[in-house]
Amino acid sequence: MWSDIVKKELQGIMGEQWVKDDPQSLVTHSYDGTPMLQSLPDAVIYPENTAQVSETLKVLSKYMIPVVSRGSGTNLCGGTVPVQGGVVMVMHRMNRILEIDLQNLTATVQPGLNTKQFITHVEGMGLFYPPDPSSMAISTIGGNIAEGSGGLRGLKYGTTKDYVLGLEAVLANGEVIRTGGKLMKDVAGYDLTKLLVGSEGTLAVITEATLKLVPPPKYKKTMLAMFKDIYGAARTVSSIIENRIIPATLEFLDRPTIRVVDDFAKLGLPLDMEAILLIEQDGDMESVERDIARIEEICRSEKAERIQVAESEAEALKLLTARRSAFTALARLRPTTILEDATVPRSKIADMVLEINKIALKHNVQICTFGHAGDGNLHPTATTDARDQEEIHRVEAAFEDIFEAAIRLGGTITGEHGVGLVKAPFLEWKVGAAGIEVMKGIKQAFDPHQLLNPGKVFAKSSRKRVVIEHG
Ligand SMILES: Cc1cc2nc3c(=O)[nH]c(=O)nc-3n(C[C@H](O)[C@H](O)[C@H](O)COP(=O)(O)OP(=O)(O)OC[C@H]3O[C@@H](n4cnc5c(N)ncnc54)[C@H](O)[C@@H]3O)c2cc1C
């Protein structure tokens, strides 16, 4: 239980000004990027280094006080809402780049480092860190790691998990562990690094990360392909991959999204199209030109109505804006925007989009869909109003159907946003009862008193499924 004694002990570790329990601090850390979820913590703290995190966790475990690690709170699964009260530990003060090792091509950083600042810094040194969540202007590297974030470049370059080589983390009891390192090969025991990636603050607090850097691509080309037939767009995605071309970016926008994006960004997009693909290839000039020419051929053979290849960097940026502004544009439509995240095998993209449209109609809700077509990772986004309880019930029922459809098509309930609070009741659909038991065993080994981000990932009860066949 939070008390003046605990507060004094933590102030002794971090200094008085870094332990806050005034109403304003509590309210501002009672919610995150996920709409409609809120719960007050007892305190908000700001450690400066690993030793302070370790000492803090010793105190909190002595008094059995829960702790939620927090980067920038941009997660969309309620991952940082302190549902059981306790302490929110904000990592923003631990935001330094500790080392760029040019011989090993690694960066060692603290978890509170802003993702975009990091990417810009390494690019300034002629290096490349590919993971690029759309939220990178605000998100932190620690949040990206704990959430296992992906982004527009995930198809060709992989996601955050492919770039984390080693971690320093503090266990619930305050002990510090180190996993992996500056190593390209390491099979010493279980892979704790990979286990902590995507663990959503439930296993340990990440205090340092060693990340892989790669040489940057020399040349880049961007294009839009516009289709009246959604299946034509989907077949184009499969055909590009079948032709053994892996674009750097292969993104999808459906018709409702095209309309709102165009209205927002004034890009002059054709409003009578069913789907747009945003395609980017990078590499050396010759192979990029060859790939883009072949992709154009594929788009034409799938009856693309229009193809627009950017002639300059400014034009490429304009095309990218169409995709990057999707969330912002949709957020203007109604007071509440619920951006979800379901993934299917990429051959099932068209089926999934049509399924989403049918479900939206069935529940009489507005859902626009965009996402990473190359990865099969779609973001059906409901524009709604949290004050209308009846409509919110319909939205929730629609999303339940959408997750069900994703699993039926051989997919998953989340491709990159994590489980957190929102998807916890659906996790068993994906991993099965035995899978949940194994995961609970792992949680027990790391955090026997259930103090780290309690209430996340594991739900009190799982949602019943009508369909039990896994596609
Ligand atoms: C507009 C928008 C676009 C987005 N686009 C993408 C996208 O393209 N791809 C994508 O994958 N996600 C996306 N997201 C989701 C979100 O931005 C990512 O999950 C991001 O990685 C979260 O980073 P954060 O710093 O905000 O972490 P937070 O939201 O603060 O935390 C996320 C999780 O990590 C845990 N955590 C944070 N720091 C630590 C730490 N040091 N140690 C242990 N656990 C920790 C938290 O407890 C929580 O469970 C988007 C979100 C928004 C709002």
The ligand as an SDF file (V2000), in Angstrom:
LIG
                    3D

 53 58  0  0  0  0  0  0  0  0999 V2000
   -0.8180    7.3000  -33.9550 C   0  0  0  0  0  0  0  0  0  0  0  0
   -0.1650    6.0050  -33.4910 C   0  0  0  0  0  0  0  0  0  0  0  0
    0.5150    5.2350  -34.4360 C   0  0  0  0  0  0  0  0  0  0  0  0
    1.1090    4.0460  -34.0250 C   0  0  0  0  0  0  0  0  0  0  0  0
    1.7970    3.3260  -34.9710 N   0  0  0  0  0  0  0  0  0  0  0  0
    2.3990    2.1830  -34.6150 C   0  0  0  0  0  0  0  0  0  0  0  0
    3.1150    1.4190  -35.5830 C   0  0  0  0  0  0  0  0  0  0  0  0
    3.2240    1.7740  -36.7560 O   0  0  0  0  0  0  0  0  0  0  0  0
    3.6860    0.2780  -35.1640 N   0  0  0  0  0  0  0  0  0  0  0  0
    3.5880   -0.1560  -33.8760 C   0  0  0  0  0  0  0  0  0  0  0  0
    4.1130   -1.2230  -33.5730 O   0  0  0  0  0  0  0  0  0  0  0  0
    2.9340    0.5540  -32.9410 N   0  0  0  0  0  0  0  0  0  0  0  0
    2.3500    1.7010  -33.2710 C   0  0  0  0  0  0  0  0  0  0  0  0
    1.6590    2.4230  -32.3240 N   0  0  0  0  0  0  0  0  0  0  0  0
    1.5920    1.9220  -30.9390 C   0  0  0  0  0  0  0  0  0  0  0  0
    2.7190    2.4860  -30.0110 C   0  0  0  0  0  0  0  0  0  0  0  0
    3.1650    3.7100  -30.4600 O   0  0  0  0  0  0  0  0  0  0  0  0
    3.8870    1.5200  -29.8980 C   0  0  0  0  0  0  0  0  0  0  0  0
    3.4750    0.3670  -29.2300 O   0  0  0  0  0  0  0  0  0  0  0  0
    5.1230    2.1090  -29.1670 C   0  0  0  0  0  0  0  0  0  0  0  0
    6.1720    1.1680  -29.2180 O   0  0  0  0  0  0  0  0  0  0  0  0
    4.8690    2.4650  -27.7160 C   0  0  0  0  0  0  0  0  0  0  0  0
    5.9630    3.2300  -27.2490 O   0  0  0  0  0  0  0  0  0  0  0  0
    5.8590    4.1320  -25.9380 P   0  0  0  0  0  0  0  0  0  0  0  0
    7.1910    4.6800  -25.6370 O   0  0  0  0  0  0  0  0  0  0  0  0
    4.7550    5.1080  -26.0890 O   0  0  0  0  0  0  0  0  0  0  0  0
    5.4930    3.0130  -24.8610 O   0  0  0  0  0  0  0  0  0  0  0  0
    4.3080    3.0130  -23.8040 P   0  0  0  0  0  0  0  0  0  0  0  0
    3.0100    3.1420  -24.5060 O   0  0  0  0  0  0  0  0  0  0  0  0
    4.5990    3.9460  -22.7190 O   0  0  0  0  0  0  0  0  0  0  0  0
    4.4580    1.5270  -23.2400 O   0  0  0  0  0  0  0  0  0  0  0  0
    4.1880    0.4170  -24.0510 C   0  0  0  0  0  0  0  0  0  0  0  0
    4.4000   -0.8680  -23.2390 C   0  0  0  0  0  0  0  0  0  0  0  0
    5.7810   -1.0060  -22.9410 O   0  0  0  0  0  0  0  0  0  0  0  0
    5.9870   -1.0710  -21.5390 C   0  0  0  0  0  0  0  0  0  0  0  0
    7.2410   -0.3660  -21.2830 N   0  0  0  0  0  0  0  0  0  0  0  0
    7.5720    0.8970  -21.6370 C   0  0  0  0  0  0  0  0  0  0  0  0
    8.8290    1.1520  -21.2830 N   0  0  0  0  0  0  0  0  0  0  0  0
    9.3200    0.0500  -20.6890 C   0  0  0  0  0  0  0  0  0  0  0  0
   10.5600   -0.3090  -20.1050 C   0  0  0  0  0  0  0  0  0  0  0  0
   11.5850    0.5390  -20.0730 N   0  0  0  0  0  0  0  0  0  0  0  0
   10.6950   -1.5480  -19.5790 N   0  0  0  0  0  0  0  0  0  0  0  0
    9.6690   -2.4340  -19.6010 C   0  0  0  0  0  0  0  0  0  0  0  0
    8.4770   -2.1500  -20.1440 N   0  0  0  0  0  0  0  0  0  0  0  0
    8.2980   -0.9300  -20.6860 C   0  0  0  0  0  0  0  0  0  0  0  0
    4.7590   -0.4680  -20.9090 C   0  0  0  0  0  0  0  0  0  0  0  0
    4.5370   -0.9760  -19.6150 O   0  0  0  0  0  0  0  0  0  0  0  0
    3.6730   -0.8840  -21.8990 C   0  0  0  0  0  0  0  0  0  0  0  0
    3.2460   -2.1920  -21.6340 O   0  0  0  0  0  0  0  0  0  0  0  0
    1.0280    3.6170  -32.6860 C   0  0  0  0  0  0  0  0  0  0  0  0
    0.3630    4.3980  -31.7520 C   0  0  0  0  0  0  0  0  0  0  0  0
   -0.2310    5.5890  -32.1400 C   0  0  0  0  0  0  0  0  0  0  0  0
   -0.9430    6.4140  -31.1130 C   0  0  0  0  0  0  0  0  0  0  0  0
  1  2  1  0
  2  3  1  0
  2 52  2  0
  3  4  2  0
  4  5  1  0
  4 50  1  0
  5  6  2  0
  6  7  1  0
  6 13  1  0
  7  8  2  0
  7  9  1  0
  9 10  1  0
 10 11  2  0
 10 12  1  0
 12 13  2  0
 13 14  1  0
 14 15  1  0
 14 50  1  0
 15 16  1  0
 16 17  1  0
 16 18  1  0
 18 19  1  0
 18 20  1  0
 20 21  1  0
 20 22  1  0
 22 23  1  0
 23 24  1  0
 24 25  2  0
 24 26  1  0
 24 27  1  0
 27 28  1  0
 28 29  2  0
 28 30  1  0
 28 31  1  0
 31 32  1  0
 32 33  1  0
 33 34  1  0
 33 48  1  0
 34 35  1  0
 35 36  1  0
 35 46  1  0
 36 37  1  0
 36 45  1  0
 37 38  2  0
 38 39  1  0
 39 40  1  0
 39 45  2  0
 40 41  1  0
 40 42  2  0
 42 43  1  0
 43 44  2  0
 44 45  1  0
 46 47  1  0
 46 48  1  0
 48 49  1  0
 50 51  2  0
 51 52  1  0
 52 53  1  0
M  END
$$$$
